[in-house]
């Protein structure tokens, strides 16, 4: 991550996301914040919590939302395009849009994708390898992020939406700019803000044309379903385009990070990696622990829609609460047994608390089943092979698992690259 920093970022957030130590291990900083109390207030007046119970309470509480009229929270994200996404809407608008999208994006549709996801992973792993030169007994080198974690979800979401294969590469620049744009506006330099808005406009123009074709000639794809009406209700064009943006970023970027963060965690822990390899029937349970341990989404925000008492403190209408869900996933009050350690058996116990990687409440991630499917298949297929860390990319030494390269994003935590070798 760039080390230039943002003036006052620590005063606003309670931590400095530009600190290389924070990028390498945000959880140490979260523990410091948690020791200060379940609910604290930064110098700039932002409420912050690393408590699982408080994060859970706010996420489920209809008195907290995104857009109270006149709230100061507008400074968190000024983009008009973001306001049309149901991700940042409150009921009843959120309820209507989520119901319409949910009717098209069903769990049944996701499960039908399993054979295709398995086929794509098997195809991508050889493609990711460097074909140049003679076979190396040390293994064939490839970058997990560029070779598998990135292309897999972008192909899947493109095929779901009915995007022609020749247009997929155009998504990369848009997705990178939009994912970076999920960070608070005050953390983004003007160039990043401009790239986000340009990407949103170009993406909207592309899907406006594609959606018009689907209305005239519907196909068996998600975009055709999204353009349809249900019981006389339909998405407006602006809502449709904002939903497509959301599906690209939320349905793609989080899966990239799940695969990358999950692979890194397993490579760093040989005992847990051995368990993962030996128990393929427990892959789904393992993925839940990987999501808890190092989640793709680190935090979210909510604003009080009215005066609300939280942990004995009155949160005034319009005041914002920063929910450190990544920290909450390691809260020792809820995960009392080695919360900072990876334990793939943790979710074999039905009483283990639900992690907050996909949120809770009305905004629970609609694409969670798809992310789980893609992450499980990718990691299972990857570690059926003899995979080992490699060095040399971006100056990372051989076996450089202690200093991996992370992307600049703050809300989304993910690797820029993960150099590996696969042995025959």
BADOVO-61541 format. One record per residue (C-alpha): residue in three letters; x, y, z. Coordinates in steps of 0.2 Angstrom, whole numbers, padded with zeros to 4 digits, always signed. Each point is the difference from the previous one (the first is absolute). Example, Ala and Ser with C-alpha at 12.3 -4.5 7.8 and 13.67 -1.06 7.14 Angstrom:
% BADOVO-61541
Ala+0062-0022+0039Ser+0006+0017-0003
% end
This chain:
% BADOVO-61541
Unk+0000+0000+0000Unk+0006+0018-0004Unk+0008+0007+0016Unk-0004+0018-0004Unk-0014-0001+0012Unk-0015+0011+0002Unk+0001+0015+0011Unk-0012-0003+0015Unk-0004-0018-0004Unk+0004-0006+0017Unk-0010+0014+0008Unk-0015-0005-0011Unk+0001-0019+0001Unk+0010-0003+0016Unk+0014-0009-0011Unk+0011+0005-0014Unk-0004-0012-0015Unk+0016+0007-0009Unk+0011-0008+0013Unk+0009-0015-0007Unk-0001-0009+0016Unk-0019+0002-0001Unk-0001-0006-0017Unk+0010-0015+0005Unk-0010-0004+0015Unk-0015+0011+0004Unk-0006-0012+0014Unk+0014+0006+0012Unk-0006+0018-0002Unk-0018-0006+0002Unk+0005-0008+0016Unk+0007+0016+0006Unk-0017+0009-0004Unk-0010-0014+0009Unk+0010+0003+0016Unk-0005+0018+0000Unk-0018-0006+0002Unk-0015-0008-0009Unk-0005+0017-0007Unk+0012+0014-0002Unk+0000+0017-0009Unk+0014+0006-0011Unk+0007+0018+0000Unk-0011+0004-0015Unk-0016-0006+0009Unk-0002-0017-0009Unk-0007-0014+0011Unk+0011-0016-0001Unk-0003-0018+0006Unk+0010-0016-0001Unk-0013-0009+0010Unk-0009-0015-0008Unk-0016+0003+0011Unk-0001+0019-0005Unk+0004-0003-0018Unk-0014-0014+0000Unk-0012+0012+0009Unk+0003+0014-0012Unk-0001-0010-0016Unk-0017-0008+0006Unk-0007+0017+0006Unk-0012+0009-0011Unk+0004+0016+0009Unk+0017+0000-0009Unk+0001+0002-0018Unk+0009+0009-0014Unk-0008+0016-0005Unk-0009+0011+0014Unk-0005+0016-0008Unk+0013+0013+0003Unk+0012-0012+0008Unk+0019+0004+0001Unk+0003-0017-0007Unk-0002+0006-0018Unk+0018+0005+0001Unk+0005-0019+0001Unk-0006-0003-0018Unk-0006+0015-0011Unk-0003-0010-0016Unk-0017+0002-0006Unk+0002-0017-0009Unk+0003-0009+0017Unk-0016+0007+0007Unk-0010-0009-0014Unk+0007-0017+0006Unk-0011-0010+0012Unk+0016-0003+0010Unk-0001+0018+0007Unk-0019+0002+0001Unk-0012-0002+0015Unk-0017-0008+0000Unk-0012+0001-0008Unk+0010+0004-0016Unk+0013-0013+0005Unk-0014-0013+0003Unk-0007+0003-0017Unk+0016-0001-0010Unk+0007-0015+0010Unk-0016-0009-0003Unk+0001+0003-0019Unk+0018-0005-0001Unk-0002-0015+0011Unk-0013-0007-0011Unk+0013-0001-0014Unk+0015-0004+0010Unk-0005-0016+0009Unk+0009-0013+0010Unk-0007-0013-0013Unk+0009+0010-0014Unk+0016+0000+0010Unk+0000-0019+0003Unk-0003-0003-0018Unk+0017+0009-0003Unk+0010-0013+0009Unk+0006-0011-0015Unk+0004+0016-0009Unk+0011+0007+0014Unk+0009-0017+0002Unk+0003+0000-0019Unk+0007+0018+0000Unk+0011-0003+0015Unk+0008-0016-0008Unk+0002+0010-0016Unk+0008+0016+0008Unk+0013-0009+0011Unk+0010-0006-0015Unk-0003+0016-0009Unk+0007+0009+0015Unk+0017-0009-0002Unk+0014+0007-0010Unk+0002-0010-0015Unk+0017+0007-0005Unk+0016-0010+0002Unk+0003-0018+0004Unk-0009-0009+0015Unk+0007+0006+0016Unk+0002-0014+0014Unk-0003+0013+0013Unk-0018+0003-0008Unk-0009+0011-0012Unk-0001+0018+0006Unk-0017+0010-0001Unk-0008+0014+0010Unk-0016-0006+0008Unk-0008+0017+0000Unk+0002+0003-0019Unk-0001-0018-0005Unk-0015-0006+0009Unk-0007+0011+0014Unk-0004+0015-0012Unk-0006-0009-0016Unk-0011-0013+0008Unk-0013+0012+0008Unk+0000+0012-0015Unk-0003-0014-0012Unk-0014-0007+0011Unk-0009+0017+0003Unk+0002+0004-0019Unk-0008-0016-0005Unk-0014+0003+0012Unk-0003+0017-0006Unk+0001-0006-0018Unk+0016+0011-0004Unk+0008-0006-0017Unk+0017-0008+0004Unk+0009+0013-0011Unk-0005+0014+0012Unk+0006-0008+0017Unk+0017+0008+0000Unk-0009+0017+0000Unk-0007-0004+0017Unk+0018-0001+0008Unk+0003+0019+0000Unk-0018+0004+0005Unk+0000-0012+0014Unk+0017+0006+0007Unk-0006+0018+0000Unk-0017-0004+0007Unk+0008-0011+0014Unk+0012+0013+0005Unk-0015+0012+0000Unk-0008-0010+0014Unk+0012+0008+0012Unk-0006+0016+0009Unk+0002+0015-0012Unk+0011+0010+0012Unk+0013-0014-0002Unk+0001+0001-0019Unk+0010+0012-0010Unk-0009+0010-0013Unk+0007-0011-0014Unk-0008-0016+0008Unk-0016+0009+0002Unk+0000+0005-0018Unk+0004-0017-0006Unk-0014-0007+0011Unk-0013+0012-0008Unk+0007-0003-0018Unk-0001-0019+0003Unk-0018+0001+0006Unk-0005+0011-0015Unk+0009-0012-0012Unk-0007-0015+0008Unk-0018+0007+0000Unk+0001+0005-0018Unk+0006-0018-0005Unk-0014-0008+0010Unk-0013+0012-0006Unk+0003-0006-0017Unk+0001-0018+0004Unk-0016+0001+0011Unk-0010+0008-0015Unk+0005-0015-0010Unk-0006-0012+0013Unk-0017+0008+0001Unk-0002-0002-0018Unk+0007-0018-0001Unk+0000-0008+0018Unk+0012-0014+0003Unk+0002-0012+0015Unk+0012+0011+0009Unk-0001+0011+0016Unk+0000+0017-0010Unk-0016-0006-0009Unk-0008-0005+0017Unk+0005+0017+0007Unk-0008+0009-0014Unk-0017-0009+0002Unk-0014+0006+0011Unk-0008-0010+0015Unk-0018+0003+0005Unk+0001+0016-0009Unk+0016+0006+0008Unk+0016+0003-0009Unk+0017+0008+0002Unk+0002+0017-0007Unk+0015+0002-0012Unk+0010+0009+0013Unk-0004-0014+0013Unk+0004-0013-0013Unk+0017+0008-0004Unk+0005+0003+0018Unk-0005-0019+0004Unk+0012-0005-0014Unk+0014+0010+0007Unk-0004-0008+0018Unk+0000-0017-0008Unk+0017+0003-0008Unk+0009+0007+0015Unk-0008-0010+0014Unk-0002-0016-0010Unk+0018+0001-0007Unk+0012+0009+0012Unk-0005-0009+0016Unk+0002-0017-0008Unk+0018+0005-0006Unk+0004+0005+0017Unk-0008-0016+0008Unk+0011-0011-0011Unk+0016+0010+0002Unk-0002+0003+0019Unk-0005-0018+0002Unk+0014-0008-0009Unk+0013+0011+0009Unk-0007-0005+0017Unk+0001-0018-0004Unk+0018+0002-0007Unk+0005+0008+0016Unk-0007-0014+0011Unk+0007-0017-0006Unk-0011-0009+0013Unk-0016+0007-0006Unk+0005-0002-0018Unk+0003-0018+0003Unk-0018-0002+0008Unk-0007+0010-0015Unk+0008-0012-0012Unk-0005-0016+0010Unk-0018+0005+0003Unk-0009+0005-0017Unk-0017-0004+0007Unk+0003+0015+0013Unk+0004+0013-0013Unk-0015+0010+0003Unk+0003+0000+0019Unk+0018+0005-0004Unk-0005+0015-0011Unk-0011+0007+0014Unk+0016+0000+0011Unk+0010+0009-0013Unk-0014+0013-0002Unk+0001+0003+0019Unk+0019+0000+0001Unk+0004+0013-0014Unk-0016+0006-0008Unk+0000+0009-0017Unk-0011+0014+0008Unk+0008+0008+0015Unk-0013+0013+0005Unk-0016+0009-0004Unk-0009+0015+0007Unk-0018+0004+0006Unk-0008+0016+0004Unk-0013+0003+0014Unk-0016+0003-0008Unk-0007+0007+0017Unk+0008+0002+0017Unk+0005-0018+0006Unk+0008-0006+0016Unk+0014-0012-0004Unk+0010-0008+0014Unk-0006+0014+0012Unk+0004+0014-0011Unk-0012+0010-0010Unk+0005+0001-0019Unk-0009+0016-0007Unk-0009-0001-0016Unk+0011+0002-0015Unk+0016-0006+0010Unk+0010-0014-0008Unk+0006-0016+0008Unk+0015-0009-0008Unk-0003-0019+0002Unk+0017-0009+0000Unk-0007-0017-0005Unk+0017-0007-0004Unk+0004+0004+0018Unk-0017-0007+0006Unk+0004-0016-0008Unk+0014-0002+0013Unk-0009+0006+0015Unk+0006-0011+0014Unk-0017+0002+0009Unk-0008-0009-0014Unk+0014-0010-0007Unk+0009-0005+0017Unk+0011-0014-0007Unk+0015+0007-0009Unk-0009+0014-0009Unk+0016+0006-0009Unk+0004-0018-0007Unk-0006-0009-0015Unk-0010-0015+0005Unk-0009-0009-0014Unk-0010-0011+0012Unk-0008+0015+0009Unk-0016+0000-0011Unk-0002-0018+0002Unk-0008+0005+0017Unk-0017+0006-0004Unk+0000+0011+0015Unk+0014+0011-0007Unk-0005+0018-0002Unk-0004+0005-0018Unk+0014+0011-0007Unk-0004+0017-0007Unk+0010-0002-0017Unk-0016+0002-0010Unk-0009+0012+0013Unk-0017-0003+0008Unk-0017+0006+0000Unk-0009+0007-0016Unk+0016+0004-0008Unk+0007-0017+0001Unk+0010-0004-0015Unk-0011-0006-0014Unk+0015-0008-0009Unk+0006-0010+0015Unk-0005-0017-0007Unk+0010+0004-0016Unk+0015+0006+0009Unk+0000-0016+0011Unk-0001-0011-0015Unk+0014+0008-0010Unk+0011+0001+0015Unk-0003-0018+0005Unk+0003-0007-0018Unk+0015+0011-0003Unk+0009-0004+0016Unk-0004-0019-0001Unk+0006-0002-0017Unk+0016+0011+0003Unk+0005-0010+0015Unk-0003-0017-0008Unk+0017+0005-0009Unk+0017+0002+0008Unk+0000+0019+0003Unk+0014+0009+0008Unk+0004+0019+0002Unk+0012+0007-0013Unk+0010+0016+0000Unk+0006+0013-0012Unk-0016+0009-0004Unk+0000+0019+0006Unk+0016-0004+0009Unk-0008-0013+0012Unk+0014-0012+0005Unk-0003-0019-0002Unk-0012-0006+0013Unk-0005+0018+0003Unk-0016-0003+0009Unk+0004+0012+0014Unk+0000+0015-0012Unk-0013-0003-0013Unk-0006+0015-0011Unk-0017+0007+0004Unk-0011+0011-0011Unk-0003+0018+0005Unk-0018-0003+0005Unk-0005+0002+0018Unk-0018-0006+0001Unk+0004-0015-0011Unk+0016-0009+0006Unk+0009-0010-0013Unk+0016-0005-0008Unk+0008+0009-0015Unk+0009-0017-0004Unk+0004-0017+0007Unk+0015-0008-0009Unk-0001-0019+0001Unk+0007-0015-0008Unk-0009-0016-0005Unk+0010-0016+0000Unk-0004-0014-0012
% end
